[in-house]
Amino acid sequence: MMPLNYEDWRYVPEHYKEQLWNHIQYKYEIPIQCQKHVRQQISGIWRAFKKELKKETIKKYGCLENSQPDDRVPADQWRDLVAIWTSAKKKAKMKQKQSELPPELRDNSDEEDNIYREACGEEGHGRVRGIGLGVSPKDMELTKTDLAVKRKLKDAKDMLTLEFEKKMEAQLAERERKWQEEMKAQQESTQAEMKAQQESTQAMMAMLNTMKSEMDRLTQASIKGNSQSSAQLGED
């Protein structure tokens, strides 16, 4: 499991990311060319899980300071994670950044911010209110044109994700097709071997029957010859 006790994905040690990539590549046989895209997806899942975990904790305990460790997170990581969430320095920084937003954006808070503000006071969560995911507080001074470009980049990322999924589906379908062909070839080979063995058995049985007939003929001839010899001796 990736450690959660880091404020930002960029601060997570590289060896954790490399270990997870190696595991995913080994399990799903993903081409090395997809490593960058897969890492981006992992970082998104990592952030989304932390966000959902914080949201669930606030709903359950009312305030992060009163929360108990979650079963999905090691105790030592949980302490660090709560410390990050409740950091006074971060609260002050995020509050200042939020105050710099235009009023129409500052007033449009999402559900998580509403819950936290009611329970533990004002706090941001790495996103610009009214704009949504994909734009962080450091981007607050962007112009409308810049924001439009940011949105286009996000759309491009979504398109790449869809293309990646389609590529993986095509690869799985190709593997399934090859497997079916191999199974069919194996069945045909087995049937051919069984047919050859059956023909060989039939040929052997025919040869044995021929030999038996010949032995019977020779036996009858021998008996007949002995009978004639006995009759001739009797006459003499």
C-alpha positions in Angstrom: 0.0 0.0 0.0 1.2 3.5 -0.8 2.0 5.5 2.3 -0.6 8.3 3.0 1.4 10.4 5.5 2.7 12.8 2.9 1.1 16.2 2.2 1.7 16.0 -1.6 2.2 13.1 -4.1 5.4 14.7 -5.2 6.9 14.2 -1.7 6.2 10.4 -1.7 9.6 8.6 -2.0 10.3 7.3 -5.4 11.0 3.8 -4.3 7.3 3.4 -3.2 6.1 4.5 -6.6 8.6 2.2 -8.4 7.6 -0.8 -6.3 3.9 -0.2 -7.1 4.6 0.3 -10.8 6.7 -3.0 -10.9 3.8 -4.9 -9.2 1.2 -3.5 -11.6 3.4 -4.1 -14.7 4.1 -7.7 -13.6 0.4 -8.5 -12.7 -1.2 -6.9 -15.8 1.7 -7.1 -18.3 1.5 -3.4 -19.1 4.0 -2.0 -21.7 6.8 0.1 -20.3 5.6 2.9 -22.6 2.5 3.3 -20.4 4.4 3.9 -17.2 4.0 7.7 -17.1 0.2 7.4 -17.7 -0.2 4.7 -15.1 1.7 6.7 -12.6 -0.6 9.7 -13.2 -3.6 7.5 -12.7 -2.1 6.1 -9.4 -1.5 9.7 -8.1 -5.1 10.6 -8.9 -6.4 7.5 -7.0 -4.0 8.3 -4.1 -5.4 11.9 -3.8 -9.0 10.8 -4.2 -8.7 8.2 -1.5 -7.2 10.7 0.9 -9.9 13.1 0.1 -12.7 10.5 0.6 -11.0 9.3 3.8 -10.9 12.8 5.3 -14.5 13.4 4.3 -15.7 10.2 6.0 -13.7 10.9 9.1 -15.2 14.4 9.5 -18.7 13.0 9.0 -18.1 10.3 11.6 -16.3 12.3 14.3 -17.4 15.8 13.6 -13.8 17.1 13.7 -10.4 15.6 12.7 -8.8 16.4 16.1 -11.3 13.9 17.8 -11.0 11.1 15.2 -9.8 7.6 15.7 -7.4 5.7 13.4 -9.1 4.2 10.3 -8.6 0.4 9.9 -7.3 0.9 6.4 -4.4 3.1 7.5 -1.5 2.1 9.8 -1.5 3.9 13.1 1.8 5.8 12.6 0.6 7.0 9.2 -2.7 8.0 10.6 -1.1 10.3 13.2 0.9 12.0 10.5 -2.0 12.3 8.2 -4.2 14.0 10.8 -1.4 16.3 11.6 -1.1 17.3 8.0 -4.9 17.9 7.8 -5.0 19.9 10.9 -1.8 21.9 10.4 -2.4 25.5 11.5 0.2 26.6 8.9 -1.7 24.9 6.2 -5.0 26.3 7.4 -3.7 29.8 7.5 -2.1 29.4 4.0 -5.3 28.0 2.5 -7.5 30.6 4.1 -5.3 33.4 2.7 -5.4 31.8 -0.7 -9.2 31.5 -0.6 -9.5 35.2 0.4 -7.6 36.1 -2.8 -10.3 34.4 -4.9 -13.0 36.5 -6.6 -16.2 36.5 -4.6 -18.1 34.4 -7.2 -15.5 31.6 -6.7 -14.9 32.0 -3.0 -18.6 31.6 -2.2 -19.1 28.4 -4.3 -17.8 25.8 -1.8 -18.1 22.1 -2.3 -19.7 19.7 0.2 -16.5 18.7 2.0 -15.5 22.3 2.7 -18.9 23.0 4.1 -18.7 20.0 6.5 -15.2 21.0 7.7 -16.0 24.6 8.1 -19.1 23.8 10.3 -17.1 21.3 12.4 -13.5 22.6 12.7 -13.4 26.0 11.1 -12.4 27.3 7.7 -10.1 25.1 5.5 -9.4 24.5 1.8 -8.5 21.2 0.3 -6.2 21.7 -2.7 -8.8 22.9 -5.1 -10.4 26.1 -6.3 -14.0 26.4 -5.2 -16.5 26.7 -8.0 -14.0 25.3 -10.5 -13.5 21.8 -9.3 -10.7 19.3 -9.5 -7.8 19.9 -11.8 -7.1 23.5 -10.6 -5.2 23.9 -7.3 -4.9 27.0 -5.1 -1.5 27.9 -6.7 -3.5 28.5 -9.9 -5.8 31.1 -8.3 -4.4 34.0 -10.2 -4.9 32.4 -13.6 -6.8 34.3 -16.2 -10.0 33.0 -17.8 -8.0 32.0 -20.9 -5.5 30.1 -18.7 -8.4 28.3 -17.0 -9.9 27.4 -20.4 -6.5 25.9 -21.4 -6.4 24.0 -18.1 -9.8 22.6 -18.9 -8.7 21.5 -22.4 -5.7 19.8 -20.9 -7.9 17.9 -18.5 -10.2 16.9 -21.4 -7.1 15.7 -23.2 -6.1 13.6 -20.2 -9.6 12.1 -20.0 -9.3 11.2 -23.7 -5.9 9.6 -23.2 -7.4 7.6 -20.3 -10.2 6.4 -22.6 -7.7 5.5 -25.3 -5.6 3.6 -22.8 -8.6 1.7 -21.6 -9.6 0.8 -25.2 -6.0 -0.3 -25.9 -6.0 -2.6 -22.8 -9.4 -4.0 -23.9 -8.0 -4.7 -27.4 -5.0 -6.4 -25.9 -7.2 -8.6 -23.7 -9.4 -9.4 -26.6 -6.3 -10.4 -28.7 -5.0 -12.6 -25.9 -8.4 -14.3 -25.7 -8.5 -14.8 -29.5 -5.0 -16.4 -29.4 -5.9 -18.6 -26.5 -8.9 -19.8 -28.3 -6.8 -20.5 -31.4 -4.2 -22.4 -29.3 -7.0 -24.4 -27.6 -8.5 -25.3 -31.0 -5.1 -26.3 -32.4 -4.4 -28.4 -29.4 -7.8 -30.1 -29.7 -7.2 -30.8 -33.4 -3.8 -32.2 -32.7 -5.2 -34.4 -30.0 -7.9 -35.6 -32.3 -5.4 -36.3 -35.0 -3.2 -38.3 -32.6 -6.2 -40.3 -31.4 -7.2 -41.0 -35.0 -3.7 -42.1 -35.9 -3.6 -44.4 -32.9 -7.0 -45.8 -33.7 -5.9 -46.5 -37.3 -2.7 -48.1 -36.0 -4.7 -50.3 -33.7 -7.1 -51.4 -36.5 -4.2 -52.2 -38.7 -2.6 -54.3 -36.0 -5.9 -56.1 -35.4 -6.2 -56.8 -39.1 -2.7 -58.2 -39.2 -3.4 -60.4 -36.1 -6.6 -61.7 -37.7 -4.7 -62.5 -40.9 -2.0 -64.3 -38.9 -4.7 -66.3 -37.0 -6.4 -67.3 -40.3 -3.1 -68.4 -41.7 -2.3 -70.4 -38.5 -5.8 -72.0 -38.7 -5.2 -73.0 -42.3 -1.8 -74.5 -41.6 -3.2 -76.4 -38.6 -6.1 -77.8 -40.7 -3.6 -78.8 -43.4 -1.4 -80.5 -40.9 -4.3 -82.4 -39.4 -5.5 -83.5 -42.9 -2.0 -84.6 -43.8 -1.6 -86.7 -40.7 -4.9 -88.3 -41.3 -4.0 -89.3 -44.8 -0.7 -90.7 -43.6 -2.4 -92.8 -41.0 -4.9 -94.2 -43.5 -2.1 -95.2 -45.9 -0.2 -97.0 -43.1 -3.4 -98.9 -42.2 -3.8 -100.2 -45.8 -0.2 -101.4 -45.8 
